[in-house]
Amino acid sequence: MMDTIRFTWMFVIPLVCSPLVYLIGRLELLVSSKYGGRPLLRLLSVRAWAFLVLLASWVPYLLALKEFSAGTHLEFAVEAVWLRADAISLLLAGMVLTLGTLVVLFSGPYMRDEIGEEKFYAMLLAMMGLMIGLGCAGDLFNLWVWFEGMAISSYLLVAFYREQPASLEAGMKYLVQSAVGSVLVLLGIALVLANSGSLDLAALQTNQTGWLVDHRLVALAAAGLFIIGFGVKVALVPLHSWLPDAHSQAPSGISAMLSGVVIEAGLIAMLRALGAVALPLDWRMLLLIFGGINMLFGNLMAFRQTVVKRLLAYSSLAHVGYILLGLGVALYNGGSAGAQGAMFHLVTHMLMKGLAFLSVGALIYGIHLRNGRHDPLLVSELDGASQKYPLVTLGLSIALLGLGGLPPLAGFMSKWQIFAGGFGTGNGWLMALMVFMALNSVLSLGYYAPLVSRMYRRQAGERVLAGKDLPWQIVTPLIILALLVLLLGFAPGVLDGLTVPAGARFVELFGSMP
């Protein structure tokens, strides 16, 4: 098998083009202020260039996917910096490119004429490239660098509406907590390096240096630092307090990215780091405990919300819990069934939450932004929305019911795979936990279903009826995501080529449980 470096272009292209897109945006502003030439502006549109960059990024990704399916070893090294693309890397990259491409298309009219629009697209491309690079990191320090870059770029996007006090407050809270988490991760990396003499993830995961035998307490301390540091980004309860503010105050496209892929990228970073210190602790119980807490807390907090985006943000906590349960189940029986379900739920959650946030963003655009307001969308403003925006409310309904786990939507199939994996262990406690998961899924319908009911069964308010029409760039991503949610509900096996090896790779990261 031959090594290949072509896979690196899937994150090199957006990273290299990010500053170029910014410069194009500045040039667009210059031409607009000096000449006002609309045809030339369309040619120089920063939105169009950002979209073309992502289309170009799909080419190396598809080539890497083909090479991976053929058994080609995808890795590249510069001195001690290793980049390796495995099934988990490619799964994450596919999620980032799918949702990111649709978010760029959606954001064309949504972000048009906003101050700093060129910065928005430049930082979005940078964040996407950094997330893909994070998934390919082959050593702990390299992993931290990608993670820190992702955190900084996402912070700038959360605080994009800097003239709004609530947005600045959300961005500051996110920045402070992320910075503290990053410092803790760096301390954990220092402990590992000082005692093992290596940062290579492959060597650490197989304990080739033998350091875990004599330094189990140090490894345990490093693991604790990794859990807290990365756990902030993953929104593990009680490290989640930044999430509802950040999701609700960011532009809607960024809310979709935060919930759909940024949290998942943080989870993958945490799992890779913990895989390097897997022996001193039974990770099964830890994943199951965090999973149960996140599920219950997220669902209960969602009931109290009056702002739609905050409600969706809290529901993300619950879905992180479902994923952690699937991973914990996989480690219990040493098989990849639960992990496959968890990896599949990564994808379905990305699609459903992306659809939900973009649908809400479409309503915000039509009801508020085009009428000169930057107000959040309240739950009460969903009343009768189907009368004015039938396609958007249909997409939002599919997303909400899918998140609630109703068949035959994608959310049901991914939860079912986790559920079946838990019952397949034959362990009484795990089966009880699977029942707990099922009850939480039913509980979530207590806040999803009323939203759907409001949109179809209530009379539309004045603001909804006064809403403006939506351009095709906003509606098209919703249609694509809704179709994907339906497709994966009816044909979940479509992604087996990635979710099965990704689940198996997760089990390999942690080796034999004590």
N, C-alpha and C positions, 0 to 999 in steps of 0.2 A: 504493500500500500504506500502510495506517495503522499508526502506532506504537501499542503497547498496553502498559499497566503492570500488567495483571491477572496476568501471569505471576509478578510479585514476591510474590504472596500464597502461593505454594507454599513459600517459605522464611520469609516474615513470620509466617505462622500458627504454625508450631512454635516460632519464636524468641519471639514475644510470649506464647505460652501456657506456655512453659517455667517461668517464675517462678510463674505461676498454678497450675500442676500441683504445684509444690513447696508452695505455700500450702495447697492442698487436702489434700496429704499430711499437713502439720502439723495441719490441722484434724481429719483422720481420727484421728491419734494422740491429740489432745485429747479428742475424743468417746469414743474407746475407753477411755482411762484414767479418764474421769469418769463415763461412763454404761454402757459396755460394751454398747451397743445394736447388735446384729448387723445388723438390717434397715437401720438408718441408715448403718452402716458400708459396706454393699454399695452404697448409693446414692452415698456419697462416695468410693468406692474410687479411689485414685490410679491404679491400673492401668487401670480403665475409662475415666477421663478422658484418660489419655495415648493410649489406643487411639482414642478419639473425635477427638482433635486430629489424629491422622494420617489418619483417614478424611476429615476436613475438608480436609486438605492435598492430598488426591488430586483434589479438585474443580478448583482452579486449575491443577494440573498437566495434567489431561486437557483443559481448555480451551486451555491453552498449546500442547499437542500438536496439537490441532485447528487452531489458528490458524497454527502453524508449517507444517503440511501444506498449508494453503491459501495459503502464501506470505506471510503477514503478518510484518512486520518487528517483532521483539520486542526493544525496548530502552527504557531509562528512564534519565534523568540528573537528579542533584541537584547543582547547581554543576558541579564538575569530576569528580564520581563517576559513572561510567557502569556500568550493568548491562545486559548483552546476553545473550539466550538463543538459542543456536544448537543445532545437532544434538548437539554434544558435551555442552552444558549439559543438554539434555533427556534424553540417554542417562544421564548421571550422576544426575540427579534421579529418574528412573524406578527406577534401581538402588537408590538410597538409600531411597526410599519403599517399594519392594517388600520389601527385606530388613528395614528398620526396623519396618514394620508387623508382620511375622511375629515379629521379635525381641520386640516389646512383648507380643504374645500369648503367646509362649513364656515370657517372664520373669514372667508373673503368678504361677504357683505356684513357679517357680524362685527368685524373689527374695522371696517372701512371708515376712514376719516378720524379714527381715534388717534390721540397724540401718542407718538412713539410706536406706530403700527409696524415700522420696519424692525424695531427692537423685538416686538412680539414674535415675528416669524424667525428672526435670527436665533433668539433664545429657544424657541420651540424646536428648531432643527438641532441645535446644540444639545438640548435635553434628550432628544431621541437618540442621537449618536452616542451620547454618554451612557444611556441605558443599555443599548446594544453592546457597547464595549464592556460594561459591567458584567453582562452575562457571559462574556468570553474571557474574563480575567482569569489568569492561571496561577497567580500568587497573591498572598494576603495584602501586601502593600499596594499592588496594582489594583486590587479590588477596592481598597479604601479610596484611592485617588479617583477612580471612576465614580464611586458612590458620592464622594464629596462634590465632584463636579456636577453630578445630577442634582444634588441638594441645592447648590448655589443657583443653578439655572432655574430650577423649579421655584425657588424663593422669589426670584425676580419676576416670574410670571404670576405668582400668587398676588404680589403687591403691584400688579400692573396699573390698576386704577389708583395711582398714588395721590390724586387729589381728594380721594374719599378717605376720611378718618378710619372707617371700619376696615377698609382694605389694608391700610398701613398697619393697623393693629394686628390683623390676621397675619400679615407678612412678618411682622416683628416677632410675634409668638412662634411662628413656624421657624424663623431664622434662629432664635435663641435655643429652642429645643433641639433643632437639628444640629446646631453647632456643639452643644453639650454632648449629644449622642455621638457625633463624629470624634470628639476628643476621647470619649470612653472606648470607642472602637480602636483608636490609635494606641491607647494604653494596652489594650488586649493584644494587639499585634506585637507591641514591644515585649510583652511577657513571653509570647510564643517564640520570638526571634532569640531572646536572651537565653532561653532554656533549651531550644531545639537546634539553633543554629541554621534554621531554614525557614523560608516563607513560601516555598513551592507547595501549592495545594495538593498536587498529586502525591508528593512524598509524605506530606503531613497526614493525609487521609489514610495512607497505608502504614503510617507510623514507621517509615523506613529508618528514621533516626533513632528510634527506640526511646525518645525522651519521655513518653507518657508513663513509663514504668517507674521512673524516679521522681517525676514532677507532677503527680496527679493533682495535688492541691493547686499548683500554679495553673495547670490546664483548666481546672474548675473555675478559678478566678478569671481567667481569660474568657471562658465561656460565659460567665455572668456579665462581663463587660460587653461581649458581643450581643447578648440578648437585650440588654438595656439600650446599647448604642444603636443597633439596627432596629430594635423594637420600636423606637420612636417613629421611624419612617414606615414601619409595617403597621403602626397604630395598634399595637398590643395594649389592651387595657391593663394598667391605668396610664399608659404612655401615649394616649390618643388625643389629649386635649386640644392639640393644634388642628386636628382634622376637620371638625365641623365648621370652624371659622374659615379655614383656608379653602375648603371646597365651596363654601357659599359665597365668598367674596371674589374669588378668581373669575376671569372670563369663562363662559360656559364650556368652551373647547378645552380649556386647561382643567376645569373641574372633571371633565370626562377623562383626561389623561391622568390626573392624580389618582382617581379612583380605579381606573381601568388598567393602568400599567405601572405607575410610579410605586404604588403600594406593593404590587407584585414583584417589581424589580428589587425593592428593599427586602422582601421575603426571600428571594433567591440569593441575595447577597448574604443574608443571615444564615441560611442553610449551608451555603458553601463554607462560611467561616466556622460554623459549628461542626461541620464535617471534619475539620482539621483537628478538633479536640473531642471526638465522638466517644472515646472510651471511658472517661471518668464518670459519666452520668447516664442514667437511663432516660434518654430523650423521649421515649414513648410517652411516659406519664406527663412530662412537661408540655409536650405538644397537645396532648389531650386536655390538660387542665386549662391552658391558655385558650384552646379552641372552645371549650364549654363556656368559659367566662366571656369571651368576645361575643359569642352567639347570643347569650342571654342579655348581656348589657346593651349590645347594639340594638337588639329588637325592642327592649323596654324603653330605651331613650328615644327611639324613632317615634314612638307613640305621642310624645310630648311636643313634637315640633310643629310650628305653624308656617315655617318657610320650607318650600319644597326641596330646595337644594340641601338644606341642613338635614332634612329627613333622609334623603338619599345618602348623605355622608355617613350618618349613623348606621344605615343599613349595610354600608361597606364593612363596618366592624364585624357584623354578624357573618358576612360572607368570608372574611378572613378566618373566622372561627370554623366554618365548614371545611375550608382548605386544610387548616391545621389538624382537624379531626381525621381527614383522609390520610394525611402524612403519618399521623400517630398510629393509625390502624396498620399501615404498611410496615412500620417498624415492629409492631407486635408479632406479626406472623412471618416476617421476613420475605413476604411476597409483595408484588408491586400492584396488586389489584386496587387497594385503597389509594396508593400514590397515583395510579393512572386516573382514578376518579378525581383526585385533587388537582392534577395537572389539567384535566379536562375542564374542571370548574374554574381554573385560572382563565381559560379561554372564554368560557360561556359568561363568566362574570364581566370580563372585559367588554364583550359584545353587548350584554344587557345593560350594564351600567353606562357604557358609552352611549347607547341608544337613549337611555333615560335622561342623562344629563344634556345631550344634544337636543332632545325633544323639549325639555324644559327651557333650554337656551333659545330654541325657536319661538316658544311662547313669549319669553322675555323680549326677544327682538321685535316680534309683532305687536305686543301689547304695550311695552314700555320704551325700548330704545328708539323705535321709529316715531314715537310721540315725544321724544326729548327727555325721557326719564331714565335714571339708572337704578330704579327700584328693584328689590328682589321679588320673585314670584311667590305670593302667599298661597297657601293651600286653598283658601277661600276663593282665590281668583281662577281656580280650575273649573268653577261652576259653569257648566254649559259650554265649555271650550270646544266640544265637538261640533257645535253649530257653526263656528267660525273657522276652525282649523281641523277638519276631519282626518286628514292624513297624519298630522302631527299627533293628535290624540290617539289614533290607532297605533302609531309607533310607540308612544308612551305606555299605552295599555299593554302591548305585547311585552315591553321591557318589564313593567311592574309585575305582571302575572308570571313571567318567566323567572324573575327574581324570587317570587313567592313559591316557585316550584310546581306550578300547575302543568300537567301533561297537555299536549305533547311538545311543549316548548323546551329549549335547550337547557334551561335551569333545572328542570325536572330530571333530565337524563344524567346530568353531571352529579346531582345530589343522589340519584338512584345508584350510580356506580359506587359512590362512597358508602352508601347504606348497605349495598350488597357486599362490599368488601368487608365491612364490619361484622355482618352476620356470618360471612364465610369463615371467620376465625373460630367460631364455636365458643368464644369466650363470653361468659354471662355478663361481666361488667361492660364489655365492649358492646354487646347487643343492647344492654340498657342505655348506653350512651347513644347508640344509633336511634333508639326510640326517642331519647331526649332531643336529638337533632331533628327528627321528623316533627316533633311537637313544636319546636322552635320555627320550623318552616311554616307550619300551620299558623303559629302565632303571628308571623310576619304578614300574613294575609290580612290580619286585623288592621294594618295601616296601609297596605297596598290596595286592597279591594275598595275601601272608601274613596280613594283618589280616583279610581276608574269610574265608580258610581257617580261621583260629582261631575265628571266630564260629560256623562251621557244622560243623566237623569235629572239634573237640575237646570234651572233657567239661567241663561247667560247673563252676566252682569254688564254694566255699561262699559267698563274698560275692555272687556273681551269683544263686545260688539263694535267698539271704536278701534279695534286693532287693525293694523295694516296687513296687506298681503305679503306672502313670503316668497323670496326669489328661489329659483331652482337649485342654486348652490347650497341652500340650507335644507331643502326638502330631500334632495338626492341622497346624502349620507344616511338620513333616517330610513329611507326605503331599503338601501343596501344592508344596513345593520339589522333591520327587521327581517329581511329575507334570510340572512345568515342565522339569526336566532331560530327561525322556523326550520331551516335546513338541518341544523345540528340537532334539533329536536326529533326530526323524522329519521335522520341518518347520522347518528353520533359516531359511527365507525369511520366517517370520512377523515377524522383526525387521528386515527389509531397509529398511523405511521410516525407521528410525533409524540402523542401522549403515552403510548406504551413504552417506548425506549426512554422517555423522560421520567416516567415513574420508576423504571428499573434503575436508571442512573441515580435517582434520589436514594434508593435503598443502598446502592453501592457507596454513596458518600459516607454513610454511617456505619458500614461494615456490620460485624456481628454485635448484637446487643449483649450486655452483660447479663 
